[in-house]
Amino acid sequence: MPHATSDHFDGKTFFNPGEESDRGLLDLIKWKLTSRAAPWPERVDVARQPLPPAPAPEGIVATCVGHSTVLLRTASATILTDPIFSERASPVPWAGPRRVAPPGVDFDAMPRVDVVLLSHDHFDHCDLPTLRRLAGRDDPLVVAPLGHRSLLAGAGLRRVVELDWWETHAWAPGLEAMLVPALHWSRRRPFGTNRRLWGGFMLRAGGRLCYFAGDTGYNETLFSEIGRRCGAPDLALLPIGAYEPRWFMRTAHMNPSEAVRVHRDVGASRSIAIHWGTFQLTDEGREEPVRALGEAVELAGVGAGAFDAPPPGASVSA
């Protein structure tokens, strides 16, 4: 179905109003020729822990699986964000960024997944092999931005709801998700740039409000607007990795200092860091986002324990 034109869709492609578009091929070549990535380990150990029990009716538990994959559990539902359990973030199994940290939760150890929140179509967020496994095992509902239905149907997902920014879908009493804007872009093939929308989600579940930011750059006004429109989240899942070099990445990925600003802009009670330490996508070292986050939290005067980076397998309650 054709999408209506809007302040972020021109009838053919989506865009970020008033912001720069994604970087082009010449910028990519410049990056690769002028910078050197910090070394990463080939593999790190992950201490898997048993999943905690489902929370009481008023509560939500977030378990960090790795990258932007978080398992969210309430007393009545299990929600999974941007699921990727594959060894590579790539269209092919033999090339592309390889996983350094294994998933903090085994795929088969997860309870039945009721809903998948999918932020955008990039391979490290929209992993079709994982989505096929979920389709065959759980037949979940997938809530995604505009333009994703045919891609997801090709992975065997029968129940897909597409949303535009600020639209909400409720799938059960007390369970709903709103797609909120993010500063990013989309593409899975050379000539498919920005044909699908991107975004984050404000999830209402278990009597709690949880903000999953997806992938996003920073903007001085956007996140305050999200907080005003949606309310202050009890828990925020905020990306802190894949940000160097800044001249190339700042329009699509925020750095840890900017993530702390988002934590404050949206009014989150508690934030946990995602999108770090799993795939080497950019130039910073594997542990650098966590170090920089600790420094930014201290400089901003954010309360102890209000924003940290739990390792894969760790769980946080709200």
Secondary structure, 3 states (H helix, E strand, C coil): CCCCCECCECCCCECCCCCCCCCCHHHHHHHHHHCCCCCCCCCCCCCCCCCCCCCCCCCCEEEEEECCEEEEECCCCEEEECCCCCCECCCCCCCCCEECCCCCCCHHHCCCCCEEECCCCCCCCCCHHHHHHHHHHHCCEEEEECCCHHHHHCCCCCEEEEECCCCEEEEECCEEEEEECCCCCCCCCCCCCCCCCCCEEEEEECCEEEEECCCCCCCCCHHHHHHHHHCCCCEEEEECCCCCCHHHHCCCCCCHHHHHHHHHHHCCCCEEEECCCCECCCCCCCCHHHHHHHHHHHHHCCCCCCEECCCCCCEEEC
